[in-house]
């Protein structure tokens, strides 16, 4: 009888470990004392539901930072869905004119700037990738911390 109870509890424990509850997810990147973070309201969503995305840039230096570009946004959010053969990219900046609101950013020490995007997930794929894009004026390439949002269910073997 005792071995049966131990066996049943072991099976229950393994079953519970295999179940994952959707949760918010985030990722960060750092460049020259500036931290860029992307955050999503969930890491698992069903087709037709909305995921909320946020990109935040924070100045962790002890001095004011001014970034000014001519031909692209300083900070953007990008969602990539579809298939590898036909990816669809949706940008927060899509349809917005390239005014100083998008191409210039001034942050005091400790100050942050955030942008948000709500995206309705279609039934096109098993996952949606999202990333924040920060372009600095220095010698550094764009920083793009990213996350994966699973659609429908977690893949077998996905880590919690």
Secondary structure, 3 states (H helix, E strand, C coil): CHHHHHHHHHHHHHHHHHCCCCCCEEEEEEECCEEEEEEECCCEECCCCEEEEEEEEEECCCCCEEEECCCCCCEEEEEEEECCCCEEEEECCCCCCCCHHHHEEEECCCCEEEEEEEEECCCCCCEEEEEEEECCCCCCCCECCEEEEEECCCCCCCCC
